[in-house]
């Protein structure tokens, strides 16, 4: 199977029908990559072109997400805490 041709045909068909689902396109591309029918680099190029077109046409909104302050503070606390000292924690029970 020519994965690139299949993905491009699916995208063209959906765009012509104005029924393109970004999630569907991502899933199909992932399936084609997993099956070895599509090279990841080719998939990336195709998906980038489609994403840019959809954003330009206002059909796809891109959101930028950053970690919240609580997540950053939690990560710092975990890094500082490190592993527990050997003497801490429950002691093994003797038979």
VOGU-3710 file (C-alpha; in Angstrom, 3 decimals, decimal comma):
1> xxxxxxxxxx> 0,000/0,000/0,000  1,227/3,480/-0,825  0,531/5,202/2,493  1,405/8,671/1,236  -1,030/8,424/-1,689  -3,731/7,006/0,590  -3,363/9,835/3,130  -3,247/12,522/0,441  -6,336/11,041/-1,251  -8,222/10,929/2,061
11> xxxxxxxxxx> -7,339/14,550/2,805  -8,313/15,724/-0,685  -11,624/13,847/-0,536  -12,480/15,252/2,888  -11,452/18,797/1,924  -13,593/18,665/-1,226  -16,572/17,533/0,844  -15,746/20,109/3,565  -15,811/17,208/6,040  -12,195/17,080/7,192
21> xxxxxxxxxx> -11,648/15,892/10,749  -8,190/16,751/12,064  -8,375/13,876/14,566  -9,290/11,411/11,837  -6,363/12,547/9,686  -3,962/12,229/12,632  -5,259/8,751/13,464  -4,997/7,541/9,882  -1,470/8,918/9,575  -0,436/7,217/12,845
31> xxxxxxxxxx> -1,940/3,924/11,655  -0,112/4,166/8,325  3,178/4,898/10,083  2,647/2,004/12,509  1,965/-0,386/9,644  5,101/0,750/7,821  3,140/2,109/4,861  4,122/5,732/5,502  7,431/7,310/6,444  7,134/9,524/9,563
41> xxxxxxxxxx> 8,953/12,407/7,835  6,515/12,331/4,905  3,582/12,199/7,303  4,960/15,203/9,174  5,245/17,235/5,986  1,721/16,351/4,865  0,214/17,057/8,276  2,040/20,378/8,575  0,698/21,535/5,201  -2,854/20,529/6,118
51> xxxxxxxxxx> -2,581/22,115/9,579  -1,337/25,404/8,102  -4,179/25,417/5,577  -6,824/24,714/8,215  -5,460/27,422/10,516  -5,303/29,906/7,628  -8,933/29,124/6,712  -10,031/29,429/10,345  -11,117/25,777/10,559  -8,536/24,811/13,171
61> xxxxxxxxxx> -7,579/26,808/16,226  -4,100/26,341/17,672  -3,734/26,729/21,409  -0,475/27,258/23,192  -0,317/25,492/26,543  2,252/26,047/29,256  2,733/24,354/32,592  0,916/25,961/35,491  2,766/27,353/38,482  1,574/24,491/40,692
71> xxxxxxxxxx> 3,038/21,918/38,309  6,384/23,724/38,233  6,500/23,989/42,048  5,578/20,330/42,460  8,337/19,307/40,064  10,863/21,380/42,036  9,728/19,825/45,310  10,062/16,324/43,904  13,551/17,045/42,569  14,650/18,521/45,896
81> xxxxxxxxxx> 13,216/15,671/47,912  15,227/13,038/46,072  15,282/9,420/47,238  14,414/8,607/50,830  17,345/7,849/53,149  17,937/4,150/53,781  16,940/4,326/57,480  13,526/5,898/56,855  10,371/3,991/56,156  8,872/0,824/57,626
91> xxxxx> 11,212/-1,853/58,816  10,831/-5,401/57,528  8,984/-7,772/59,849  10,884/-10,647/61,378  9,354/-14,164/61,229
//
